[in-house]
Amino acid sequence: MRLMQGFSYAIAFPVMGIVTSHWSSLRQSGTFLTILNCFIQFGPLFTMPISGLFCSSSYGWTAVYYTHAIATYAAFVIFYFVYRDQPKDHCNVSSSELSIIADGKSSNHGHKQPVPYRAIITSIPIWGVWMSYFGCMCGVNLFMQFGPTYLNKALHYNLENTGFAGAAPYVISAILKILAGPVSDYSTCVSQRVRVIIFTFISQGVPTCALLTLAFLPEGFTTAGFGCYMLAITAFGMTPLSSIKSGQLVASQHAHFVMAVSAFLNSLIVLLLPNMVTSVAPQNTSAQWSTIFLITGAILFATNAFFVCVARAKPAEWTKEAPKQIQRVFSVKESDTNLSSRIDMVNV
């Protein structure tokens, strides 16, 4: 069950990169990323209240599993019938829309090209993206997997209220994420790189401060603890406009590989995080959770400080076509070869 779940979750990130690369114009990439990335908010928003209600009723976990299975299957069927790989293959996309999507992209964009793995792996800005994403997902998965546990055990919310309280921040996060996408795309008063860094301070700096506040918050400050919990989750929603957008812009048509590595990092965190939490906070006391928040806050600070130093927001050289001068040299050589071949045939 966990293997299948992890496999499905890992696929979502490369798909997000591919869909944005093919379907979004360069100018609207931030809006596309924020909308596609809303599944991170919509999932807990659906799961936490439903699970809380069923678990506190006579239906129990069986109803939780059946409900989620039906919802997942319905979403898959809708996606299968609606989605197309390329905008040109979709019956509802006009020629004017196609020209908007293609504006600013290379002529090879949308065609299958060999991925320059070595260039990507040795790219410092891409490493910055991966580092920032690793730190971010440490925080996101901490709240997503263990947020209800923290609310129930450390802040002493009852089981039913834990479900609704755990879902509340995701509502605000999804709304702000959708509103912030166009702001990131159309705030042309500053450069794209500056916009990426600003949203990094919002999406990663604010949660870092919230986590460090939770780490030093005295026991019994329930309202303040829940406020920091909400603030961190809400701010994490801006992540698609920071490191993820930088990776999309730098890698361009090869963003799916960058997102695939990001998915691997996320899967690694999902695998290791439960062991870390259970070893540091076996009794789920406030003091033990303070240590977890301190460690996570330190990771967030270190990884995103590195990203801010190396962040870029323009397509890398390895995403561009070969210079026209080189192409002309190849064309001349090919024509000379063909001419020589024809002369040899005549002589024979």
C-alpha positions as CSV (number, residue, x, y, z in Angstrom):
1,M,0.0,0.0,0.0
2,R,2.7,2.5,1.0
3,L,4.8,1.4,-2.0
4,M,2.0,2.2,-4.4
5,Q,1.2,5.4,-2.7
6,G,4.8,6.5,-2.9
7,F,5.0,5.6,-6.5
8,S,2.0,7.7,-7.4
9,Y,3.1,10.6,-5.3
10,A,6.6,10.6,-6.9
11,I,5.1,10.7,-10.4
12,A,3.1,13.9,-9.6
13,F,6.2,16.1,-9.5
14,P,7.8,15.3,-13.0
15,V,4.3,15.5,-14.4
16,M,3.9,19.0,-12.9
17,G,7.1,20.1,-14.7
18,I,6.1,18.5,-18.0
19,V,2.6,20.1,-18.0
20,T,4.0,23.5,-17.1
21,S,6.7,23.3,-19.8
22,H,4.2,22.2,-22.5
23,W,1.1,24.1,-21.6
24,S,2.3,27.4,-20.0
25,S,3.7,30.4,-21.6
26,L,7.0,31.6,-20.1
27,R,5.3,34.6,-18.6
28,Q,2.5,32.6,-16.9
29,S,4.7,29.8,-15.5
30,G,4.2,30.9,-11.9
31,T,0.4,30.8,-12.2
32,F,0.5,27.4,-13.7
33,L,2.9,26.0,-11.1
34,T,0.8,27.4,-8.2
35,I,-2.4,25.9,-9.6
36,L,-0.9,22.5,-10.3
37,N,0.8,22.5,-6.9
38,C,-2.5,23.1,-5.1
39,F,-2.9,19.3,-4.8
40,I,-0.6,19.5,-1.7
41,Q,-3.2,21.7,-0.1
42,F,-6.4,20.1,-1.5
43,G,-5.2,16.6,-0.3
44,P,-5.0,17.4,3.4
45,L,-8.0,19.7,3.1
46,F,-10.1,16.7,2.0
47,T,-8.4,14.0,4.1
48,M,-8.1,15.6,7.5
49,P,-11.8,16.5,8.1
50,I,-13.1,13.4,6.5
51,S,-10.8,11.1,8.5
52,G,-11.6,13.0,11.7
53,L,-15.3,12.6,11.2
54,F,-15.2,8.9,10.2
55,C,-12.7,7.9,13.0
56,S,-14.9,9.5,15.7
57,S,-18.0,7.7,14.3
58,S,-19.0,4.0,14.0
59,Y,-17.8,3.8,10.4
60,G,-14.1,3.9,11.4
61,W,-11.0,3.6,9.1
62,T,-12.8,1.3,6.6
63,A,-15.0,4.2,5.5
64,V,-11.9,6.4,5.2
65,Y,-10.2,4.0,2.8
66,Y,-13.2,3.5,0.6
67,T,-13.9,7.2,0.4
68,H,-10.4,8.0,-0.7
69,A,-10.3,5.1,-3.2
70,I,-13.4,6.4,-4.9
71,A,-12.2,10.0,-5.0
72,T,-8.8,8.9,-6.4
73,Y,-10.4,6.8,-9.1
74,A,-12.8,9.7,-10.1
75,A,-9.9,12.1,-10.4
76,F,-8.0,9.7,-12.6
77,V,-10.9,9.2,-15.0
78,I,-11.4,13.0,-15.3
79,F,-7.7,13.5,-16.0
80,Y,-7.6,10.7,-18.6
81,F,-10.4,12.1,-20.7
82,V,-9.5,15.8,-20.4
83,Y,-5.7,16.0,-20.6
84,R,-3.6,15.9,-23.8
85,D,0.2,15.9,-23.9
86,Q,0.5,18.8,-26.3
87,P,-1.7,21.9,-26.6
88,K,-1.9,21.5,-30.4
89,D,-3.6,18.1,-29.9
90,H,-6.4,19.5,-27.7
91,C,-9.6,20.4,-29.5
92,N,-10.4,23.4,-27.2
93,V,-7.1,25.2,-27.8
94,S,-7.2,27.8,-30.6
95,S,-4.4,29.0,-32.8
96,S,-4.1,32.3,-31.0
97,E,-3.7,30.4,-27.7
98,L,-1.0,28.3,-29.2
99,S,0.9,31.3,-30.3
100,I,0.7,32.7,-26.7
101,I,2.0,29.5,-25.2
102,A,4.9,29.2,-27.7
103,D,5.9,32.9,-27.3
104,G,9.6,33.1,-26.2
105,K,10.2,29.4,-26.4
106,S,12.8,27.8,-28.7
107,S,11.7,26.2,-31.9
108,N,12.7,22.8,-30.4
109,H,10.5,23.3,-27.4
110,G,7.8,20.6,-27.2
111,H,9.9,18.2,-29.3
112,K,11.7,15.3,-27.6
113,Q,15.3,16.2,-27.0
114,P,18.1,14.4,-25.2
115,V,18.3,15.5,-21.6
116,P,21.8,17.0,-20.7
117,Y,22.1,15.1,-17.5
118,R,25.7,16.1,-16.8
119,A,25.0,19.8,-17.4
120,I,22.0,19.7,-15.1
121,I,23.7,17.7,-12.3
122,T,26.7,20.1,-12.4
123,S,24.6,23.3,-12.4
124,I,25.0,25.2,-9.2
125,P,21.5,27.0,-9.5
126,I,19.9,23.6,-9.9
127,W,21.6,22.4,-6.8
128,G,20.3,25.4,-5.1
129,V,16.8,24.5,-6.2
130,W,17.2,20.9,-4.9
131,M,18.6,22.1,-1.6
132,S,15.8,24.6,-1.0
133,Y,13.2,22.0,-2.0
134,F,14.7,19.5,0.4
135,G,14.5,21.9,3.3
136,C,11.0,23.0,2.3
137,M,9.7,19.4,2.1
138,C,11.2,18.6,5.6
139,G,8.8,21.2,7.0
140,V,5.9,20.5,4.7
141,N,6.0,16.7,5.5
142,L,6.4,17.3,9.2
143,F,3.1,19.2,9.3
144,M,1.4,17.1,6.8
145,Q,2.2,13.7,8.4
146,F,2.5,14.7,12.0
147,G,0.5,18.0,12.3
148,P,-2.6,16.2,13.6
149,T,-0.4,14.3,16.1
150,Y,1.1,17.6,17.4
151,L,-2.3,19.2,17.7
152,N,-3.8,16.2,19.5
153,K,-0.9,15.3,21.8
154,A,1.0,18.5,22.4
155,L,-1.7,21.1,22.1
156,H,-4.4,18.7,23.4
157,Y,-7.1,19.2,20.7
158,N,-9.7,16.4,20.7
159,L,-9.8,13.9,17.7
160,E,-12.7,15.5,15.8
161,N,-11.4,19.1,16.2
162,T,-7.9,18.0,15.2
163,G,-9.2,17.1,11.8
164,F,-10.8,20.4,11.1
165,A,-8.0,22.4,12.8
166,G,-5.4,20.6,10.8
167,A,-7.2,21.3,7.5
168,A,-7.9,25.1,8.2
169,P,-4.4,26.3,7.3
170,Y,-4.5,24.5,3.9
171,V,-7.6,26.5,2.9
172,I,-5.8,29.8,3.5
173,S,-2.7,28.4,1.8
174,A,-4.5,27.4,-1.3
175,I,-6.3,30.7,-1.7
176,L,-3.1,32.8,-1.2
177,K,-1.2,30.5,-3.5
178,I,-3.6,31.0,-6.4
179,L,-3.7,34.8,-5.8
180,A,0.1,35.0,-5.6
181,G,0.7,33.3,-8.9
182,P,-0.3,36.2,-11.1
183,V,1.5,38.6,-8.8
184,S,4.7,36.7,-9.3
185,D,4.2,36.6,-13.1
186,Y,3.2,40.2,-13.7
187,S,5.2,42.2,-11.1
188,T,7.6,43.5,-13.8
189,C,8.8,46.4,-11.7
190,V,11.6,44.0,-10.5
191,S,13.5,41.2,-12.3
192,Q,12.3,37.6,-12.3
193,R,15.2,36.6,-10.1
194,V,14.3,39.2,-7.5
195,R,10.7,38.0,-7.5
196,V,11.9,34.4,-6.9
197,I,14.1,35.6,-4.0
198,I,11.2,37.6,-2.5
199,F,8.9,34.6,-2.6
200,T,11.6,32.5,-1.1
201,F,11.7,34.8,1.9
202,I,7.9,34.5,2.2
203,S,7.6,30.8,1.6
204,Q,10.7,29.6,3.5
205,G,11.7,32.5,5.8
206,V,8.3,32.8,7.4
207,P,8.0,29.1,8.2
208,T,11.5,29.1,9.6
209,C,10.6,31.9,12.0
210,A,7.4,30.1,12.9
211,L,9.3,26.8,13.6
212,L,11.9,28.5,15.7
213,T,9.1,30.3,17.6
214,L,7.4,26.9,18.2
215,A,10.7,25.5,19.4
216,F,11.0,28.1,22.2
217,L,7.3,28.5,23.0
218,P,6.5,27.6,26.6
219,E,4.1,24.7,27.2
220,G,0.5,25.8,27.6
221,F,0.5,28.5,24.9
222,T,-2.0,26.7,22.8
223,T,-3.3,29.6,20.8
224,A,0.1,30.9,20.0
225,G,1.2,27.4,19.0
226,F,-1.7,27.0,16.7
227,G,-1.1,30.4,15.2
228,C,2.5,29.5,14.3
229,Y,1.3,26.2,13.0
230,M,-1.2,28.0,10.7
231,L,1.4,30.6,9.6
232,A,4.0,28.0,8.6
233,I,1.6,25.9,6.5
234,T,0.1,29.0,4.9
235,A,3.5,30.4,3.9
236,F,4.7,27.0,2.6
237,G,2.0,27.4,-0.1
238,M,4.2,30.0,-1.9
239,T,6.9,27.5,-2.6
240,P,6.0,27.0,-6.3
241,L,6.9,30.7,-6.8
242,S,10.3,30.3,-5.2
243,S,12.6,27.3,-5.8
244,I,10.2,25.4,-8.0
245,K,9.7,28.3,-10.3
246,S,13.4,28.9,-10.5
247,G,14.0,25.3,-11.5
248,Q,11.3,25.5,-14.1
249,L,12.8,28.7,-15.6
250,V,16.4,27.5,-15.5
251,A,15.8,24.0,-16.8
252,S,13.0,25.0,-19.3
253,Q,12.1,22.0,-21.4
254,H,14.2,19.7,-19.2
255,A,12.3,20.7,-16.0
256,H,10.8,17.3,-15.8
257,F,14.2,15.8,-14.8
258,V,14.7,18.5,-12.1
259,M,11.2,17.8,-10.8
260,A,12.0,14.0,-10.8
261,V,15.0,14.5,-8.6
262,S,12.8,16.8,-6.4
263,A,10.3,13.9,-6.1
264,F,13.1,11.5,-5.1
265,L,14.2,13.9,-2.4
266,N,10.6,14.2,-1.2
267,S,10.2,10.4,-1.1
268,L,13.5,10.1,0.8
269,I,12.1,12.6,3.4
270,V,8.8,10.7,3.6
271,L,10.8,7.5,4.3
272,L,13.1,8.9,6.9
273,L,11.0,11.5,8.7
274,P,8.8,9.1,10.7
275,N,11.9,7.4,12.2
276,M,13.3,10.8,13.2
277,V,10.1,12.0,14.8
278,T,9.4,8.8,16.7
279,S,13.0,8.7,18.0
280,V,13.1,12.4,19.1
281,A,9.5,12.6,20.4
282,P,8.5,9.1,21.5
283,Q,6.0,10.5,24.1
284,N,5.0,13.5,22.0
285,T,5.6,16.0,24.8
286,S,5.9,19.7,24.2
287,A,9.7,19.6,25.0
288,Q,10.3,16.8,22.6
289,W,8.4,18.7,19.8
290,S,10.4,21.8,20.5
291,T,13.6,19.8,19.6
292,I,11.9,18.7,16.3
293,F,10.9,22.2,15.4
294,L,14.4,23.5,16.2
295,I,16.1,20.9,13.9
296,T,13.6,21.5,11.1
297,G,14.0,25.3,11.4
298,A,17.8,25.0,11.2
299,I,17.5,22.8,8.1
300,L,15.2,25.3,6.4
301,F,17.5,28.2,7.2
302,A,20.6,26.5,5.9
303,T,19.2,25.1,2.7
304,N,17.4,28.3,1.6
305,A,20.3,30.6,2.5
306,F,22.3,28.6,0.0
307,F,19.5,28.9,-2.6
308,V,19.2,32.7,-2.3
309,C,22.9,33.0,-3.0
310,V,22.9,30.9,-6.2
311,A,19.3,31.5,-7.4
312,R,18.7,32.2,-11.1
313,A,15.6,32.8,-13.2
314,K,16.7,32.5,-16.8
315,P,17.1,29.5,-19.1
316,A,20.5,28.0,-18.8
317,E,22.8,27.7,-21.8
318,W,22.2,24.0,-22.0
319,T,18.5,24.6,-22.8
320,K,19.2,26.6,-25.9
321,E,19.6,25.6,-29.5
322,A,23.0,25.4,-31.1
323,P,24.2,28.7,-32.5
324,K,23.2,29.4,-36.1
325,Q,26.9,29.7,-37.2
326,I,27.5,26.1,-36.1
327,Q,24.4,24.9,-37.8
328,R,25.5,26.6,-41.1
329,V,29.0,24.9,-40.8
330,F,27.2,21.6,-40.5
331,S,25.0,22.4,-43.5
332,V,28.0,23.4,-45.6
333,K,29.9,20.2,-44.7
334,E,26.8,18.1,-45.5
335,S,26.3,19.8,-48.9
336,D,30.1,19.3,-49.7
337,T,29.8,15.6,-48.9
338,N,26.7,15.2,-51.0
339,L,28.4,17.0,-53.9
340,S,31.6,14.9,-53.7
341,S,29.4,11.8,-53.7
342,R,27.6,12.9,-56.9
343,I,31.0,13.7,-58.6
344,D,32.4,10.2,-57.7
345,M,29.3,8.6,-59.2
346,V,29.6,10.6,-62.5
347,N,33.3,9.6,-62.8
348,V,32.5,6.0,-62.3
